[in-house]
Amino acid sequence: MKKSTGVTLTTVAAMGLAMCGRQRPDPCTAATFNDLACQEAVRSGGYYWQGSWFPMIYHYPYPYYYDSYRQRVSGGGTVVSAPAGAYGRPGASAPGVERGGFGATGSGHGTAGE
């Protein structure tokens, strides 16, 4: 049986809307605040969410977002944290942490005259 184009387009549109509905919490929003990820997001002009980069314009310095979070908590509001590592940069162990490129070679400490 042949499917109509209208049914196919409706299915594709529904799948697209479902993909858009997935949560991508901003680490600087009081309800989904993440301290380290927010600091990095404000400093970098965006944040990673599950390995993808999302550019953002933060109009205020980090303390503004932290204060908004603290005000929410002190007023009895809830904060839903993202799972560990969700804001991590691809290949990094934690948000805002970059590893050096020398490995074991750079870790040795010699003394003068060796």
DSSP file (Angstrom, degrees, kcal/mol; ACC not computed):
  #  RESIDUE AA STRUCTURE BP1 BP2  ACC     N-H-->O    O-->H-N    N-H-->O    O-->H-N    TCO  KAPPA ALPHA  PHI   PSI    X-CA   Y-CA   Z-CA
    1    1 A M              0   0    0      0, 0.0     2,-0.4     0, 0.0     0, 0.0   0.000 360.0 360.0 360.0 139.0    0.0    0.0    0.0
    2    2 A K        -     0   0    0      1,-0.0     2,-0.2     0, 0.0     0, 0.0  -0.693 360.0-136.3 -89.4 130.6    1.3    3.4   -0.9
    3    3 A K        -     0   0    0     -2,-0.4     2,-0.1     1,-0.1    -1,-0.0  -0.605  22.8-119.1 -82.9 145.2    1.7    6.1    1.8
    4    4 A S     >  -     0   0    0     -2,-0.2     4,-1.6     1,-0.1     3,-0.2  -0.488  15.5-122.1 -80.9 156.0    0.5    9.6    1.0
    5    5 A T  H  > S+     0   0    0      1,-0.2     4,-2.7     2,-0.2     5,-0.2   0.849 111.2  60.0 -64.1 -35.1    2.9   12.5    1.1
    6    6 A G  H  > S+     0   0    0      1,-0.2     4,-2.1     2,-0.2    -1,-0.2   0.883 104.5  48.1 -62.0 -40.1    0.7   14.3    3.7
    7    7 A V  H  > S+     0   0    0      2,-0.2     4,-2.2    -3,-0.2    -1,-0.2   0.906 112.4  49.2 -68.0 -41.3    1.1   11.4    6.2
    8    8 A T  H  X S+     0   0    0     -4,-1.6     4,-2.4     2,-0.2    -2,-0.2   0.926 112.5  47.0 -63.8 -45.7    4.9   11.3    5.7
    9    9 A L  H  X S+     0   0    0     -4,-2.7     4,-2.6     1,-0.2    -1,-0.2   0.882 111.3  51.8 -64.4 -38.3    5.2   15.1    6.1
   10   10 A T  H  X S+     0   0    0     -4,-2.1     4,-2.4    -5,-0.2    -1,-0.2   0.906 110.7  48.5 -64.1 -41.4    3.0   15.0    9.2
   11   11 A T  H  X S+     0   0    0     -4,-2.2     4,-2.2     2,-0.2    -2,-0.2   0.923 112.5  47.5 -64.7 -45.0    5.2   12.2   10.7
   12   12 A V  H  X S+     0   0    0     -4,-2.4     4,-2.3     1,-0.2    -2,-0.2   0.913 112.6  49.5 -63.5 -42.9    8.4   14.1   10.0
   13   13 A A  H  X S+     0   0    0     -4,-2.6     4,-2.3     1,-0.2    -1,-0.2   0.909 110.3  50.6 -62.9 -42.0    7.0   17.3   11.5
   14   14 A A  H  X S+     0   0    0     -4,-2.4     4,-2.0     1,-0.2    -1,-0.2   0.892 110.4  49.6 -63.7 -39.8    5.9   15.5   14.6
   15   15 A M  H  X S+     0   0    0     -4,-2.2     4,-2.0     2,-0.2    -1,-0.2   0.897 110.0  51.5 -65.5 -40.0    9.3   14.0   15.0
   16   16 A G  H  X S+     0   0    0     -4,-2.3     4,-1.9     1,-0.2    -2,-0.2   0.908 110.0  48.5 -63.3 -42.5   10.9   17.4   14.6
   17   17 A L  H  X S+     0   0    0     -4,-2.3     4,-1.4     1,-0.2    -1,-0.2   0.880 109.0  53.7 -65.3 -37.4    8.7   18.9   17.3
   18   18 A A  H  < S+     0   0    0     -4,-2.0     4,-0.3     1,-0.2    -1,-0.2   0.892 108.1  50.3 -63.9 -38.7    9.4   16.1   19.6
   19   19 A M  H >< S+     0   0    0     -4,-2.0     3,-1.1     1,-0.2    -1,-0.2   0.878 108.8  51.9 -66.7 -37.4   13.2   16.7   19.2
   20   20 A C  H 3< S+     0   0    0     -4,-1.9    -1,-0.2     1,-0.2    -2,-0.2   0.776 101.1  63.4 -68.9 -25.9   12.7   20.4   19.9
   21   21 A G  T 3< S+     0   0    0     -4,-1.4    -1,-0.2    -5,-0.1    -2,-0.2   0.543  75.7 114.5 -78.6  -6.7   10.8   19.6   23.1
   22   22 A R  S <  S-     0   0    0     -3,-1.1     2,-0.2    -4,-0.3    -3,-0.0  -0.373  76.1-104.9 -66.5 144.5   13.8   17.9   24.7
   23   23 A Q        +     0   0    0      1,-0.1    -1,-0.1    -2,-0.1    -2,-0.1  -0.488  39.4 171.6 -73.2 134.3   15.1   19.7   27.8
   24   24 A R        -     0   0    0     -2,-0.2     2,-0.1    -3,-0.1    -1,-0.1  -0.666  23.6-156.9-137.5  78.7   18.3   21.7   27.4
   25   25 A P        -     0   0    0      0, 0.0    57,-0.0     0, 0.0    -2,-0.0  -0.359  14.6-126.7 -69.1 132.3   18.5   23.5   30.8
   26   26 A D    >   -     0   0    0      1,-0.1     3,-1.4    -2,-0.1     6,-0.3  -0.620  14.6-140.2 -72.4 126.5   20.6   26.7   30.9
   27   27 A P  T 3  S+     0   0    0      0, 0.0     7,-2.5     0, 0.0    11,-0.3   0.624  99.0  54.5 -68.0 -10.1   23.1   26.3   33.8
   28   28 A C  T 3  S+     0   0    0      5,-0.2     2,-0.3     9,-0.1     5,-0.2   0.482  80.4 104.3-102.3  -3.7   22.6   30.0   34.8
   29   29 A T  S X  S-     0   0    0     -3,-1.4     3,-1.3     3,-0.2     4,-0.3  -0.612  76.8-127.8 -76.1 136.9   18.8   29.9   35.2
   30   30 A A  G >  S+     0   0    0     -2,-0.3     3,-0.8     1,-0.3    -1,-0.1   0.843 106.6  53.4 -55.7 -37.8   17.8   29.8   38.9
   31   31 A A  G 3  S+     0   0    0      1,-0.2    49,-2.8    48,-0.1    -1,-0.3   0.710 124.4  25.1 -73.1 -20.4   15.6   26.7   38.4
   32   32 A T  G <  S+     0   0    0     -3,-1.3    50,-0.3    -6,-0.3    -1,-0.2   0.004  88.2 163.9-130.4  27.6   18.3   24.7   36.8
   33   33 A F    <   -     0   0    0     -3,-0.8     2,-0.4    -4,-0.3    -5,-0.2  -0.169  16.2-177.2 -58.6 136.1   21.4   26.4   38.2
   34   34 A N     >  -     0   0    0     -7,-2.5     4,-2.7     1,-0.2     5,-0.3  -0.952  16.6-150.6-134.2 113.2   24.8   24.6   38.0
   35   35 A D  H  > S+     0   0    0     -2,-0.4     4,-2.2     1,-0.2     5,-0.2   0.914  90.8  35.5 -53.8 -60.8   27.6   26.5   39.7
   36   36 A L  H  > S+     0   0    0      1,-0.2     4,-2.2     2,-0.2    -1,-0.2   0.903 119.2  50.2 -65.3 -41.6   30.7   25.5   37.6
   37   37 A A  H  > S+     0   0    0      1,-0.2     4,-2.3     2,-0.2    -1,-0.2   0.868 110.6  50.5 -66.1 -35.4   28.8   25.2   34.3
   38   38 A C  H  X S+     0   0    0     -4,-2.7     4,-2.7   -11,-0.3     5,-0.3   0.923 108.6  51.2 -68.1 -44.1   27.3   28.7   34.8
   39   39 A Q  H  X S+     0   0    0     -4,-2.2     4,-2.0    -5,-0.3    -2,-0.2   0.933 114.3  44.2 -57.1 -45.4   30.7   30.3   35.6
   40   40 A E  H  X S+     0   0    0     -4,-2.2     4,-2.7     2,-0.2    -1,-0.2   0.883 111.9  53.2 -66.9 -39.2   32.1   28.7   32.4
   41   41 A A  H  X>S+     0   0    0     -4,-2.3     4,-1.8     2,-0.2     5,-1.7   0.913 110.9  45.5 -64.2 -43.6   29.1   29.7   30.4
   42   42 A V  H  <5S+     0   0    0     -4,-2.7    -1,-0.2     1,-0.2    -2,-0.2   0.914 117.1  45.6 -65.7 -42.0   29.3   33.4   31.4
   43   43 A R  H  <5S+     0   0    0     -4,-2.0    -2,-0.2    -5,-0.3    -1,-0.2   0.867 122.1  36.2 -67.8 -37.7   33.1   33.4   30.8
   44   44 A S  H  <5S-     0   0    0     -4,-2.7    -2,-0.2     2,-0.3    -1,-0.2   0.568 105.8-117.1 -97.1 -11.1   32.8   31.5   27.4
   45   45 A G  T  <5S+     0   0    0     -4,-1.8    11,-1.9    -5,-0.2     2,-0.3   0.857  86.1  16.7  76.6  34.7   29.6   33.0   26.0
   46   46 A G  E   <S-A   55   0A   0     -5,-1.7     2,-0.3     9,-0.3    -2,-0.3  -0.925  73.5-116.4 156.7-177.5   27.7   29.7   25.9
   47   47 A Y  E     -A   54   0A   0      7,-2.1     7,-2.7    -2,-0.3     2,-0.4  -0.984  17.9-114.1-149.8 158.8   27.7   26.2   27.3
   48   48 A Y  E     -A   53   0A   0     39,-0.6     2,-0.4    -2,-0.3     5,-0.2  -0.766  24.8-170.0 -90.9 139.3   28.0   22.5   26.2
   49   49 A W  E >  S-A   52   0A   0      3,-2.8     3,-1.7    -2,-0.4    38,-0.2  -0.949  74.7 -25.4-131.6 112.7   25.0   20.4   26.7
   50   50 A Q  T 3  S-     0   0    0     36,-4.1    37,-0.1    -2,-0.4    36,-0.1   0.874 129.6 -45.5  49.7  44.5   25.5   16.7   26.2
   51   51 A G  T 3  S+     0   0    0     37,-0.8     2,-0.4    35,-0.4    -1,-0.3   0.330 116.6 106.9  89.7  -7.0   28.5   17.3   23.9
   52   52 A S  E <   -A   49   0A   0     -3,-1.7    -3,-2.8    37,-0.1     2,-0.4  -0.863  66.3-125.8-108.9 142.0   26.9   20.1   21.8
   53   53 A W  E     -A   48   0A   0     -2,-0.4    -5,-0.2    -5,-0.2    -7,-0.0  -0.683  21.2-172.1 -87.6 133.5   27.8   23.8   22.0
   54   54 A F  E     -A   47   0A   0     -7,-2.7    -7,-2.1    -2,-0.4     2,-0.1  -0.929  16.7-143.5-125.7 104.7   25.0   26.3   22.6
   55   55 A P  E     +A   46   0A   0      0, 0.0     2,-0.3     0, 0.0    -9,-0.3  -0.430  25.0 178.0 -68.6 141.3   26.1   29.9   22.3
   56   56 A M        -     0   0    0    -11,-1.9     2,-0.6   -15,-0.2    -2,-0.0  -0.975  28.3-134.6-140.6 152.0   24.4   32.3   24.7
   57   57 A I        -     0   0    0     -2,-0.3     2,-0.6     2,-0.0   -15,-0.1  -0.952  19.2-164.4-109.0 115.2   24.7   36.0   25.5
   58   58 A Y        -     0   0    0     -2,-0.6     4,-0.1   -16,-0.2    -2,-0.0  -0.894   4.6-165.7-100.5 119.0   24.8   36.6   29.3
   59   59 A H        +     0   0    0     -2,-0.6    -1,-0.1     2,-0.1   -17,-0.0   0.578  69.0  49.4 -82.4 -10.3   24.1   40.2   30.0
   60   60 A Y  S    S-     0   0    0      1,-0.0     5,-0.1     2,-0.0     2,-0.0  -0.869  89.2 -99.5-127.5 158.8   25.2   40.1   33.6
   61   61 A P    >>  -     0   0    0      0, 0.0     3,-1.5     0, 0.0     4,-0.8  -0.315  48.0 -94.1 -71.7 163.6   28.3   38.8   35.4
   62   62 A Y  H >> S+     0   0    0      1,-0.3     4,-2.0     2,-0.2     3,-0.8   0.828 118.8  64.6 -48.7 -44.1   28.3   35.5   37.2
   63   63 A P  H 3> S+     0   0    0      0, 0.0     4,-2.8     0, 0.0    -1,-0.3   0.825  95.8  60.1 -55.8 -30.7   27.3   36.8   40.6
   64   64 A Y  H <> S+     0   0    0     -3,-1.5     4,-1.8     2,-0.2    -2,-0.2   0.931 108.2  43.0 -60.1 -45.4   24.0   38.0   39.3
   65   65 A Y  H <X S+     0   0    0     -3,-0.8     4,-2.0    -4,-0.8    -1,-0.2   0.871 113.8  51.3 -70.7 -37.2   23.0   34.4   38.3
   66   66 A Y  H  X S+     0   0    0     -4,-2.0     4,-2.7     2,-0.2    -2,-0.2   0.923 109.9  49.9 -64.4 -44.0   24.3   33.0   41.6
   67   67 A D  H  X S+     0   0    0     -4,-2.8     4,-2.4    -5,-0.2    -2,-0.2   0.877 108.6  52.6 -63.0 -37.3   22.3   35.5   43.6
   68   68 A S  H  X S+     0   0    0     -4,-1.8     4,-1.9    -5,-0.2    -1,-0.2   0.911 110.8  47.9 -63.0 -42.1   19.2   34.7   41.6
   69   69 A Y  H  X S+     0   0    0     -4,-2.0     4,-2.4     2,-0.2    -2,-0.2   0.936 112.1  48.4 -62.5 -48.1   19.7   31.0   42.4
   70   70 A R  H  X S+     0   0    0     -4,-2.7     4,-2.7     1,-0.2    -2,-0.2   0.878 110.2  52.4 -62.1 -38.1   20.3   31.7   46.1
   71   71 A Q  H  X S+     0   0    0     -4,-2.4     4,-1.4     2,-0.2    -1,-0.2   0.898 109.4  49.6 -64.3 -40.3   17.2   33.9   46.2
   72   72 A R  H  <>S+     0   0    0     -4,-1.9     5,-2.7     2,-0.2    -2,-0.2   0.936 113.7  45.2 -62.8 -47.1   15.1   31.1   44.7
   73   73 A V  H ><5S+     0   0    0     -4,-2.4     3,-1.8     1,-0.2    -2,-0.2   0.917 111.8  50.9 -65.1 -44.5   16.4   28.5   47.2
   74   74 A S  H 3<5S+     0   0    0     -4,-2.7    -1,-0.2     1,-0.3    -2,-0.2   0.768 107.1  55.7 -67.1 -23.6   16.0   30.8   50.2
   75   75 A G  T 3<5S-     0   0    0     -4,-1.4    -1,-0.3    -5,-0.2    -2,-0.2   0.367 125.7-101.1 -87.8   5.4   12.4   31.5   49.1
   76   76 A G  T < 5S+     0   0    0     -3,-1.8    -3,-0.2     1,-0.3    -2,-0.1   0.512  73.4 146.7  90.5   5.0   11.6   27.7   49.1
   77   77 A G      < -     0   0    0     -5,-2.7    -1,-0.3    -6,-0.2     2,-0.2  -0.361  44.7-120.8 -72.9 155.3   11.9   27.2   45.4
   78   78 A T        -     0   0    0     -2,-0.1     2,-0.4     2,-0.0    -1,-0.1  -0.645  14.8-152.4 -96.5 155.1   13.2   24.0   44.0
   79   79 A V        -     0   0    0     -2,-0.2     2,-0.8   -47,-0.1   -47,-0.2  -0.997   4.0-154.7-126.8 125.3   16.3   23.5   41.7
   80   80 A V        -     0   0    0    -49,-2.8     2,-0.2    -2,-0.4    -2,-0.0  -0.877  18.0-152.4-103.5 106.8   16.4   20.6   39.3
   81   81 A S        -     0   0    0     -2,-0.8   -48,-0.1     1,-0.1   -47,-0.1  -0.478  14.5-116.9 -80.6 148.1   20.0   19.9   38.6
   82   82 A A        -     0   0    0    -50,-0.3     3,-0.1    -2,-0.2    -1,-0.1  -0.415  44.3 -85.6 -74.9 157.3   21.2   18.3   35.4
   83   83 A P    >   -     0   0    0      0, 0.0     3,-2.1     0, 0.0     4,-0.3  -0.276  60.2 -80.6 -62.0 152.2   22.9   14.8   35.5
   84   84 A A  T 3  S+     0   0    0      1,-0.3    10,-0.0     2,-0.1    -3,-0.0  -0.265 116.9  14.5 -54.9 133.5   26.6   14.8   36.2
   85   85 A G  T >  S+     0   0    0     -3,-0.1     3,-1.5     1,-0.0    -1,-0.3   0.376  86.5 119.9  84.0  -4.5   28.6   15.5   33.1
   86   86 A A  T <  S+     0   0    0     -3,-2.1   -36,-4.1     1,-0.3   -35,-0.4   0.827  80.4  43.9 -63.7 -31.0   25.7   16.8   31.1
   87   87 A Y  T 3  S+     0   0    0     -4,-0.3   -39,-0.6   -38,-0.2    -1,-0.3   0.315  90.3 128.3 -94.1   8.5   27.4   20.2   30.7
   88   88 A G    <   -     0   0    0     -3,-1.5   -37,-0.8     7,-0.1     3,-0.1  -0.349  62.9-118.5 -71.2 143.4   30.8   18.6   29.9
   89   89 A R    >   -     0   0    0      5,-0.2     3,-2.6     8,-0.1    -1,-0.1  -0.527  48.7 -86.3 -71.2 142.7   32.8   19.6   26.9
   90   90 A P  T 3  S+     0   0    0      0, 0.0    -1,-0.1     0, 0.0     3,-0.1  -0.312 116.2   9.9 -55.3 127.5   33.4   16.6   24.6
   91   91 A G  T 3  S+     0   0    0      1,-0.3     2,-0.3    -3,-0.1    -2,-0.0   0.380 104.9 113.3  84.6  -4.0   36.4   14.7   25.8
   92   92 A A    <   -     0   0    0     -3,-2.6    -1,-0.3     1,-0.1     6,-0.1  -0.716  63.2-141.7-100.2 153.3   36.7   16.7   29.1
   93   93 A S  S    S+     0   0    0     -2,-0.3    -1,-0.1     1,-0.2    -5,-0.1   0.723  83.8   8.0 -85.3 -21.6   36.1   15.1   32.5
   94   94 A A  S >  S-     0   0    0      3,-0.4     3,-1.8    -7,-0.1    -1,-0.2  -0.990  89.9 -86.6-155.0 152.7   34.3   18.2   33.9
   95   95 A P  T 3  S+     0   0    0      0, 0.0    -7,-0.1     0, 0.0     3,-0.1  -0.382 113.0  14.6 -63.4 137.1   33.0   21.5   32.7
   96   96 A G  T 3  S+     0   0    0      1,-0.2     2,-0.6    -2,-0.1    -8,-0.0   0.494  99.2 116.4  81.5   2.6   35.5   24.2   32.7
   97   97 A V    <   -     0   0    0     -3,-1.8     2,-0.5    -8,-0.0    -3,-0.4  -0.920  40.3-176.3-110.4 122.4   38.5   21.8   33.0
   98   98 A E        -     0   0    0     -2,-0.6     2,-0.3    -6,-0.1    -6,-0.1  -0.958  18.4-136.9-116.1 135.5   41.0   21.5   30.3
   99   99 A R        -     0   0    0     -2,-0.5    -2,-0.0     1,-0.1    -7,-0.0  -0.639  23.2-110.9 -90.3 146.7   43.8   19.1   30.4
  100  100 A G        -     0   0    0     -2,-0.3     3,-0.2     1,-0.1    -1,-0.1  -0.236  18.3-129.9 -70.1 165.0   47.4   20.0   29.5
  101  101 A G  S    S+     0   0    0      1,-0.2    -1,-0.1     2,-0.1    -2,-0.0   0.355  89.7  75.1-100.9   5.7   48.9   18.5   26.3
  102  102 A F    >>  -     0   0    0      1,-0.2     3,-1.2     2,-0.1     4,-0.6   0.676  66.7-177.3 -95.1 -17.5   52.2   17.2   27.7
  103  103 A G  H 3>  -     0   0    0      1,-0.3     4,-0.6    -3,-0.2     3,-0.4  -0.273  69.0 -12.0  58.7-138.7   51.0   14.1   29.6
  104  104 A A  H >> S+     0   0    0      1,-0.2     3,-0.7     2,-0.2     4,-0.6   0.803 133.4  64.4 -66.5 -29.8   53.8   12.2   31.4
  105  105 A T  H X4 S+     0   0    0     -3,-1.2     3,-0.6     1,-0.2    -1,-0.2   0.898 105.9  42.9 -61.2 -41.7   56.5   14.2   29.7
  106  106 A G  H 3< S+     0   0    0     -4,-0.6    -1,-0.2    -3,-0.4    -2,-0.2   0.559 101.8  70.0 -82.1  -7.9   55.4   17.5   31.3
  107  107 A S  H << S+     0   0    0     -3,-0.7    -1,-0.2    -4,-0.6    -2,-0.2   0.640  74.7 100.2 -88.1 -12.0   54.8   16.0   34.7
  108  108 A G    <<  -     0   0    0     -3,-0.6     2,-0.5    -4,-0.6    -3,-0.0  -0.445  58.2-153.8 -73.9 146.1   58.5   15.4   35.5
  109  109 A H        -     0   0    0     -2,-0.1     2,-0.2     2,-0.0    -2,-0.0  -0.939  15.3-172.4-122.8 107.8   60.3   17.8   37.7
  110  110 A G        -     0   0    0     -2,-0.5     2,-0.3     1,-0.0     3,-0.0  -0.487  16.0-130.1 -93.8 167.3   64.0   18.0   37.2
  111  111 A T    >   -     0   0    0     -2,-0.2     3,-1.5     1,-0.1     2,-0.0  -0.776  39.2 -82.2-111.3 162.2   66.6   19.9   39.2
  112  112 A A  T 3  S+     0   0    0     -2,-0.3    -1,-0.1     1,-0.2     0, 0.0  -0.349 113.9  28.6 -62.2 138.5   69.3   22.2   37.9
  113  113 A G  T 3         0   0    0     -3,-0.0    -1,-0.2    -2,-0.0    -3,-0.0   0.422 360.0 360.0  93.5  -1.2   72.4   20.4   36.6
  114  114 A E    <         0   0    0     -3,-1.5    -2,-0.1     0, 0.0    -1,-0.0   0.494 360.0 360.0 -78.2 360.0   70.6   17.1   35.6
